[in-house]
Structure formats: C-alpha cells, structure tokens
Amino acid sequence: VGAPAIELHTGRYADAQTPVEVAEELKRIADGVAFGLSEGLIVNAGHGLHYHNVEAVAAIKGINELNIGHALVAHALFVGFKAAVAE
C-alpha cells in the first residue's frame, strides 16, 4: 500500500469491562504498536478513548498520536473548549 502510518483501533479496549479484558486489550495494542514500528510505520491509535481511559494507552511507548477528538468535543459542549483541553 505504501502508507507511512497506521491507526490502531482501540474500540475493544474502550469497551472492555473487566480488568482482565482491559489488560488483554492493552497487550494487543502494545503488540500492534511493536509490529507497526518494526515495519517502519508511524503508529497512531484511537476510537472510544476519553479522559478516563486514555492514560493507559498513552503510556504505551511508540504511539505517535492518540485521537480522542469526539470525547473532547462532546465535553467542550458543556465546559467550553479551553476548559476541555485544559482538563
């Protein structure tokens, strides 16, 4: 394909209900990051991420960018963009 970057879908992580499921999905994401980097790709991630679940994904080394736009914009409707970004 020749794409310089990929985005890993984090929806299964966001939907995980138990600590075991969360750990399994974080491992899948970390494995995906490692594989993408080994192929020389820029690795981004996103889907279903929000203020309360993004920290664990952000801690995975090698992720270039996280997409949490929907959660940020939705929260900004109530508190304003400046406050939403500051949080």
Secondary structure by P-SEA (a helix, b strand, c coil): ccccccccccccccccccaaaaaaaaaaaaaaaaaaaaaccccccccccccccccccccccccccccaaaaaaaaaacccaaaaaac
